[in-house]
Amino acid sequence: MRSKGNQLSLLRLETRWSVEECSYRLMLQTNDLHTPEEWLAWERSTDDSQAGRELEERLDDIAVVFGVDRQYFHQTEKSSKTQTKVLKLPLK
């Protein structure tokens, strides 16, 4: 089973956003500073680590940034392929 951090990393790679872009978009969503280093720590975290717990607290805002449901991060490998719908955001 993938960790939430691993799923966050895969989602970022699918959108082709940089770590800096993601932390900037999250900053705009939350009106709170999030550094690229913090974002990378979340992507590399396990669910039971300190960074993993911080990621869990921010999942609602991260889900909004990516246009996915929070449940995306709670799905298993098998169910994520059949039940998850990632919304494509228009590129400008």
C-alpha positions as CSV (number, residue, x, y, z in Angstrom):
1,M,0.0,0.0,0.0
2,R,1.3,3.4,-0.9
3,S,1.8,6.1,1.7
4,K,0.0,9.4,1.4
5,G,3.3,11.1,0.7
6,N,4.0,8.6,-2.2
7,Q,0.6,9.3,-3.6
8,L,1.2,13.1,-3.3
9,S,4.4,12.6,-5.2
10,L,2.8,10.6,-8.0
11,L,0.0,13.2,-8.3
12,R,2.5,16.0,-8.6
13,L,4.4,14.1,-11.3
14,E,1.2,13.5,-13.2
15,T,0.4,17.2,-13.3
16,R,4.0,18.0,-14.2
17,W,4.2,20.7,-11.6
18,S,7.5,21.4,-9.8
19,V,7.9,21.2,-6.1
20,E,8.1,25.0,-6.1
21,E,4.9,25.3,-8.0
22,C,3.0,23.0,-5.6
23,S,4.3,24.8,-2.5
24,Y,3.3,28.2,-4.1
25,R,-0.2,27.0,-5.0
26,L,-0.7,25.6,-1.5
27,M,0.5,28.9,-0.1
28,L,-2.2,30.7,-2.1
29,Q,-4.8,28.2,-1.0
30,T,-4.0,28.4,2.7
31,N,-2.6,31.9,2.9
32,D,0.3,30.3,4.9
33,L,3.9,29.9,4.0
34,H,4.9,26.4,2.7
35,T,8.4,25.9,1.5
36,P,9.6,23.5,-1.3
37,E,11.6,21.7,1.4
38,E,8.5,21.1,3.4
39,W,6.7,19.8,0.4
40,L,9.5,17.4,-0.4
41,A,9.5,16.1,3.2
42,W,5.8,15.4,2.8
43,E,6.4,13.5,-0.4
44,R,9.1,11.4,1.2
45,S,7.2,10.8,4.4
46,T,5.6,7.6,5.8
47,D,2.1,7.8,7.2
48,D,3.4,7.4,10.8
49,S,6.2,9.9,10.6
50,Q,6.1,13.6,11.8
51,A,6.0,14.9,8.2
52,G,3.3,12.3,7.4
53,R,1.1,13.6,10.3
54,E,1.7,17.2,9.0
55,L,0.6,16.1,5.5
56,E,-2.5,14.5,7.0
57,E,-3.5,17.8,8.5
58,R,-3.2,19.6,5.2
59,L,-4.8,17.0,2.9
60,D,-8.0,19.0,2.5
61,D,-6.2,22.0,1.1
62,I,-3.8,19.9,-1.0
63,A,-6.8,18.1,-2.5
64,V,-8.3,21.4,-3.5
65,V,-5.1,22.5,-5.1
66,F,-5.0,19.4,-7.3
67,G,-8.7,19.2,-7.9
68,V,-9.1,15.7,-6.3
69,D,-11.2,14.4,-3.5
70,R,-9.4,13.9,-0.2
71,Q,-10.2,10.1,-0.5
72,Y,-7.7,10.0,-3.3
73,F,-5.0,9.8,-0.6
74,H,-6.7,7.0,1.3
75,Q,-7.2,4.6,-1.5
76,T,-5.2,1.4,-2.0
77,E,-3.2,0.8,-5.2
78,K,-5.9,-1.5,-6.7
79,S,-8.8,0.9,-6.0
80,S,-7.0,4.0,-7.1
81,K,-6.7,2.8,-10.7
82,T,-10.4,2.2,-11.0
83,Q,-12.1,4.8,-8.7
84,T,-10.0,7.9,-8.8
85,K,-10.7,10.7,-11.3
86,V,-8.0,13.4,-11.5
87,L,-9.3,16.6,-13.0
88,K,-7.1,18.1,-15.7
89,L,-6.5,21.8,-15.1
90,P,-6.2,24.0,-18.2
91,L,-2.7,25.0,-19.1
92,K,-2.3,28.7,-19.9
